[in-house]
Amino acid sequence: MKELLFLRHAKSSWEHGVTDRHRPLQSKGMKAIISVAQYYKSNFQSFDCILSSPANRAFHTAAILAHEIDFPLNNFLLREDIYTFDSERIILLSKELDERWNKVILVGHNPAFTEAASHFSANAAPELKTSDWVHLKFAQKKWKDIAKGDSIYGSKKEAQKVW
């Protein structure tokens, strides 16, 4: 059985006059991902690895998540191919994941993540807002075969109710 979790990066800032790849997180984005990581900690801790886009906002989101859940950093990797807005590339990447991992967190961007989650989900997957996630559980044993998994959705809105 394979499991895939799509986590959209936290809220970023457009104020700094930098390229898209270098946009930082807003302070409210940092607070949001801390809340999400703490509130949903048990949902994230059982994963084998975190793969993140190298874009500053995604990398910073993934780093905060890893820190908050005490995730082993040797299982935290940056992947250039996750820096995309194209769902087809994310779908292909998902089907080519390393078989030694059964449970993978991907941290990246919309619209690619929402569309890929919808592609893989047996039920209707919601649009991923910043810091939101969808966890897909597949019956298949190989990444290349994954299709129409059951999904669980988590939102920053829900996490922030308790903070």
C-alpha positions in Angstrom: 0.0 0.0 0.0 1.3 3.5 -0.9 0.4 6.8 0.6 1.0 10.3 -0.8 0.4 13.6 1.0 0.3 16.9 -1.0 1.0 19.9 1.1 0.6 23.3 -0.5 3.2 25.8 0.7 2.3 28.4 3.3 1.3 32.0 2.4 4.1 33.8 0.6 4.9 37.5 0.1 5.0 39.5 -3.1 6.5 42.6 -1.4 10.2 41.9 -1.9 10.7 42.4 -5.6 12.3 39.0 -6.1 11.6 36.3 -8.7 8.8 33.8 -8.1 11.3 31.1 -7.0 12.7 33.4 -4.3 9.5 34.7 -2.7 9.6 34.3 1.1 6.8 33.3 3.4 4.8 35.9 5.1 4.9 35.8 8.9 1.2 34.8 8.9 2.2 31.9 6.6 4.9 30.8 9.0 2.3 30.9 11.9 -0.2 28.9 9.7 2.2 26.1 8.9 3.3 25.9 12.6 -0.4 25.5 13.5 -1.0 22.9 10.9 2.1 20.9 11.8 1.2 20.9 15.5 -2.5 20.3 15.1 -2.1 17.4 12.6 1.3 16.2 13.9 0.1 12.5 14.1 -1.0 12.7 10.5 2.5 13.7 9.3 4.9 11.7 11.6 4.5 8.3 10.1 5.8 9.3 6.6 9.1 8.0 5.2 10.2 11.2 3.6 9.4 14.8 2.7 10.2 15.9 -0.8 10.0 19.6 -1.4 10.2 22.1 -4.3 13.3 24.2 -4.0 11.3 27.4 -4.2 11.9 29.4 -1.0 8.3 29.4 0.1 7.9 25.6 -0.4 11.3 24.8 1.1 10.6 27.0 4.2 7.2 25.4 4.6 8.7 21.9 4.5 11.5 22.9 6.9 9.0 24.3 9.4 6.9 21.1 9.1 9.9 18.9 9.6 11.1 20.9 12.6 7.6 20.9 14.3 7.1 17.2 14.0 10.7 16.2 14.8 11.1 14.7 11.3 14.6 13.2 10.6 16.3 15.6 8.2 18.2 12.8 6.4 14.7 12.0 4.9 14.0 15.6 3.8 15.0 16.2 0.2 14.7 19.0 -2.3 13.5 18.0 -5.8 13.8 20.5 -8.7 11.0 18.7 -10.5 8.5 19.6 -7.8 8.9 23.3 -8.7 6.2 23.2 -11.3 2.6 24.4 -11.7 1.9 21.6 -14.2 -0.2 18.7 -12.7 0.9 16.3 -15.4 4.5 16.6 -14.2 3.5 16.0 -10.6 1.4 13.0 -11.6 4.4 11.6 -13.5 6.8 12.3 -10.6 4.4 10.6 -8.2 4.3 7.5 -10.3 8.1 7.4 -10.4 8.8 7.7 -6.7 11.5 5.5 -5.1 9.9 2.1 -4.2 11.8 2.1 -0.9 9.3 4.7 0.3 5.8 3.7 1.1 4.6 7.1 2.5 5.7 10.4 0.9 4.9 14.0 1.6 5.3 16.4 -1.3 5.5 20.1 -0.6 4.8 22.4 -3.6 2.5 24.5 -5.6 -0.9 25.1 -7.1 -2.6 24.5 -9.4 -0.4 21.4 -9.9 -1.1 20.0 -6.4 -4.9 20.5 -6.4 -5.2 19.0 -9.9 -2.9 16.1 -9.1 -4.8 15.4 -5.9 -8.1 15.4 -7.9 -6.6 13.1 -10.5 -5.5 10.5 -7.8 -8.5 10.8 -5.5 -11.5 8.5 -5.5 -13.6 11.2 -3.8 -13.8 14.9 -4.6 -10.6 16.6 -3.6 -11.0 20.2 -2.5 -8.9 23.1 -3.8 -5.7 23.3 -1.7 -5.4 26.7 -0.1 -2.0 27.7 1.3 -0.9 25.3 4.1 -3.7 22.9 3.3 -3.0 19.2 2.5 -4.6 16.1 1.1 -3.5 12.6 2.1 -4.2 9.8 -0.4 -4.1 6.1 0.5 -3.7 3.7 -2.4 -4.4 0.0 -2.5 -1.6 -0.4 -5.0 1.9 -1.6 -3.9 3.9 0.1 -6.6 4.1 3.9 -7.3 3.7 3.3 -11.0 0.3 1.7 -10.4 -1.3 4.2 -8.0 -4.8 5.2 -8.9 -7.9 6.5 -7.2 -7.0 6.4 -3.6 -9.1 7.4 -0.6 -8.4 10.9 0.6 -8.3 12.8 3.9 -8.1 16.6 3.8 -6.6 18.9 6.4 -6.8 22.7 6.4 -5.1 25.6 8.1 -8.5 27.0 8.9 -9.3 23.9 11.0 -5.9 24.0 12.7 -6.1 27.7 13.5 -9.4 27.3 15.4 -7.5 25.9 18.3 -4.6 28.4 18.3 
